[in-house]
Amino acid sequence: MARQKMGRNKSRRVVRRTIKSRPFCRHQPSLSFFALFLKKFILFLPVIKTCLLKGQRESASAYFMLLRSSRKSGRRNAAKRREQNG
């Protein structure tokens, strides 16, 4: 009888522990997202710095526009080449 009781208590304890640790798990995804954002920001810092040092904010915006529309421009260029080659 004593052994059965111990087993029941153990199972209950395990359940309690998992419930306690759940709120921490909830916050982790947001932390990882923040870390990813920080990494990307650090990656692009040198580009921003160089553009600002040269005093060419327009070039910086143009560079970012190029980065965003690189795929689109690639398709356009491919279409132009096809037309030229005939």
Secondary structure as a PSIPRED ss2 file (coil, helix, strand):
# PSIPRED VFORMAT (PSIPRED V4.0)

   1 M C   1.000  0.000  0.000
   2 A H   0.000  1.000  0.000
   3 R H   0.000  1.000  0.000
   4 Q H   0.000  1.000  0.000
   5 K H   0.000  1.000  0.000
   6 M H   0.000  1.000  0.000
   7 G H   0.000  1.000  0.000
   8 R H   0.000  1.000  0.000
   9 N H   0.000  1.000  0.000
  10 K H   0.000  1.000  0.000
  11 S H   0.000  1.000  0.000
  12 R H   0.000  1.000  0.000
  13 R H   0.000  1.000  0.000
  14 V H   0.000  1.000  0.000
  15 V H   0.000  1.000  0.000
  16 R H   0.000  1.000  0.000
  17 R H   0.000  1.000  0.000
  18 T H   0.000  1.000  0.000
  19 I H   0.000  1.000  0.000
  20 K H   0.000  1.000  0.000
  21 S H   0.000  1.000  0.000
  22 R H   0.000  1.000  0.000
  23 P H   0.000  1.000  0.000
  24 F H   0.000  1.000  0.000
  25 C H   0.000  1.000  0.000
  26 R H   0.000  1.000  0.000
  27 H H   0.000  1.000  0.000
  28 Q H   0.000  1.000  0.000
  29 P H   0.000  1.000  0.000
  30 S H   0.000  1.000  0.000
  31 L H   0.000  1.000  0.000
  32 S H   0.000  1.000  0.000
  33 F H   0.000  1.000  0.000
  34 F H   0.000  1.000  0.000
  35 A H   0.000  1.000  0.000
  36 L H   0.000  1.000  0.000
  37 F H   0.000  1.000  0.000
  38 L H   0.000  1.000  0.000
  39 K H   0.000  1.000  0.000
  40 K H   0.000  1.000  0.000
  41 F H   0.000  1.000  0.000
  42 I H   0.000  1.000  0.000
  43 L H   0.000  1.000  0.000
  44 F H   0.000  1.000  0.000
  45 L H   0.000  1.000  0.000
  46 P H   0.000  1.000  0.000
  47 V H   0.000  1.000  0.000
  48 I H   0.000  1.000  0.000
  49 K H   0.000  1.000  0.000
  50 T H   0.000  1.000  0.000
  51 C H   0.000  1.000  0.000
  52 L H   0.000  1.000  0.000
  53 L H   0.000  1.000  0.000
  54 K H   0.000  1.000  0.000
  55 G C   1.000  0.000  0.000
  56 Q C   1.000  0.000  0.000
  57 R H   0.000  1.000  0.000
  58 E H   0.000  1.000  0.000
  59 S H   0.000  1.000  0.000
  60 A H   0.000  1.000  0.000
  61 S H   0.000  1.000  0.000
  62 A H   0.000  1.000  0.000
  63 Y H   0.000  1.000  0.000
  64 F H   0.000  1.000  0.000
  65 M H   0.000  1.000  0.000
  66 L H   0.000  1.000  0.000
  67 L H   0.000  1.000  0.000
  68 R H   0.000  1.000  0.000
  69 S C   1.000  0.000  0.000
  70 S H   0.000  1.000  0.000
  71 R H   0.000  1.000  0.000
  72 K H   0.000  1.000  0.000
  73 S H   0.000  1.000  0.000
  74 G H   0.000  1.000  0.000
  75 R H   0.000  1.000  0.000
  76 R H   0.000  1.000  0.000
  77 N H   0.000  1.000  0.000
  78 A H   0.000  1.000  0.000
  79 A H   0.000  1.000  0.000
  80 K H   0.000  1.000  0.000
  81 R H   0.000  1.000  0.000
  82 R H   0.000  1.000  0.000
  83 E H   0.000  1.000  0.000
  84 Q H   0.000  1.000  0.000
  85 N H   0.000  1.000  0.000
  86 G C   1.000  0.000  0.000
